[in-house]
Amino acid sequence: MIVRALIGLGGNLGEVRERLDAAIAALDALPGVAVVARSRFYRTPPWGHTDQPDFVNAAIAVETGLTPMDLLDALLATERAFGRVRDGERWGPRTLDLDLLAYGDEVIDEDRLSVPHPRIAERAFVLLPLADIAADTVLPGMGRVGDLLDAIPTHGCTPLS
């Protein structure tokens, strides 16, 4: 069965836009994964620890035959391939961050994975790029992406050409 999944991308260390482009290409090249839509890039202020460089964020939609856990494992392997070291620090600087935001209409709440991502509705850096490619998508238990974006401030977030 082929499922449409939504993935958030971001980073704030090094040549982020080039790395995001390369990560999108790497994901598209995975067996069982096809990138079907991608957002613009957005410059966004850091979340949590604010004493760090701004982030560049984007979102992609993929069609996949992978299970949610296999897709998560592929995202984590891609992060590692692009130099990401998960050291337990939350909201810190990073070379690449790939988040599985939604997997079809599924609701998953497990130790390793929660979809839809539980904090989507709070984060302009996720919703702005997601609205570029999936504004009318209804996230189970949350609502329509465009409506979620309309409900939060987006100051400091700017699209990049």
C-alpha positions in Angstrom: 0.0 0.0 0.0 1.3 3.5 -0.9 0.9 6.2 1.7 1.5 9.9 1.5 3.7 11.1 4.3 4.8 14.6 5.2 8.3 15.3 6.4 9.8 18.5 7.9 13.4 19.4 7.2 15.6 21.9 8.9 19.1 22.9 9.9 21.2 25.8 11.0 24.9 24.7 10.7 27.0 25.0 7.6 25.5 25.3 4.1 22.0 24.4 5.1 20.1 25.0 1.8 22.6 22.9 -0.1 22.3 20.2 2.5 18.5 20.2 2.5 18.5 20.0 -1.3 20.9 17.0 -1.1 18.8 15.3 1.6 15.7 15.7 -0.4 17.5 14.1 -3.4 18.8 11.3 -1.1 15.3 10.6 0.2 13.8 10.6 -3.3 16.5 8.0 -4.3 15.5 5.5 -1.5 13.7 2.4 -2.7 10.0 2.8 -1.8 10.1 6.6 -1.4 9.2 9.2 -4.1 9.2 12.9 -3.3 6.0 14.3 -4.8 6.0 17.9 -3.5 8.4 20.3 -1.8 8.0 23.6 -0.2 10.0 26.8 -0.4 12.8 27.3 2.1 12.1 29.5 5.1 14.5 31.3 7.3 13.1 30.9 10.9 14.3 32.0 14.3 15.6 29.3 16.6 13.1 27.5 18.9 13.9 26.6 22.5 17.6 27.7 22.8 17.5 31.1 21.1 21.3 31.7 21.3 22.1 30.0 18.0 21.9 30.8 14.3 18.6 31.1 12.5 17.3 27.9 10.9 16.4 27.1 7.3 13.2 24.9 7.1 11.3 23.2 4.4 8.7 20.4 4.0 8.3 17.6 1.5 5.5 15.2 0.7 6.5 11.6 -0.2 4.6 8.7 -1.5 6.0 5.6 0.2 5.4 1.9 0.6 7.6 1.8 3.7 6.0 1.3 7.1 6.0 4.3 9.4 8.9 2.8 11.5 10.9 1.9 8.3 10.4 5.5 7.0 11.5 6.9 10.4 14.6 4.7 10.3 15.3 5.9 6.7 15.0 9.5 8.0 17.4 8.9 10.9 19.9 7.1 8.6 19.8 10.1 6.2 20.4 12.5 9.1 23.5 10.5 10.1 24.7 10.4 6.5 24.6 14.2 6.5 26.6 14.6 9.7 23.8 14.7 12.3 24.8 13.5 15.7 21.9 13.1 18.1 23.5 13.8 21.4 20.3 14.2 23.5 20.2 18.0 23.3 16.8 19.3 22.3 16.3 22.4 20.2 20.0 22.9 19.7 22.0 23.6 16.6 22.1 20.9 14.0 23.3 20.1 10.5 20.1 18.3 9.5 16.8 17.6 11.1 14.2 15.3 9.5 10.8 14.9 11.2 8.1 12.6 10.1 5.1 14.9 10.6 2.3 12.8 9.2 1.9 9.3 7.7 -1.4 9.2 5.8 -4.3 9.4 8.2 -2.6 7.3 10.8 -2.4 8.3 14.5 0.7 6.7 16.1 1.8 7.2 19.7 4.8 5.0 20.4 8.1 5.6 22.2 10.0 6.1 19.0 7.3 7.9 16.9 4.3 10.1 17.3 2.3 11.1 14.2 0.9 13.5 13.5 3.9 15.2 15.2 2.5 16.4 18.5 3.8 20.0 18.4 2.9 20.9 14.7 0.2 23.3 15.8 2.6 25.4 17.9 5.4 25.8 15.3 5.4 28.3 12.5 8.7 26.9 11.2 6.8 23.6 10.5 3.4 25.0 9.4 4.7 27.6 6.9 6.5 25.2 4.6 3.9 22.5 5.2 1.1 24.9 4.1 3.0 25.4 0.8 2.4 21.8 -0.1 -0.5 20.6 2.1 -2.6 23.5 3.2 -5.8 21.6 2.8 -4.5 18.4 4.5 -6.4 17.6 7.7 -4.1 16.2 10.4 -6.0 13.7 12.6 -7.0 15.2 15.9 -5.5 18.6 15.0 -7.3 20.1 12.0 -6.5 21.6 8.6 -2.9 22.7 8.1 -3.9 26.1 6.7 -6.2 26.8 9.7 -3.5 25.7 12.1 -1.1 28.2 10.5 -3.7 31.0 10.6 -3.9 30.5 14.4 -0.3 31.2 15.3 2.2 34.1 14.9 4.7 33.8 12.1 6.9 36.9 12.9 10.6 36.3 12.1 9.8 33.6 9.5 10.6 34.7 6.0 10.5 32.8 2.7 13.8 32.5 0.9 14.1 32.8 -2.9 
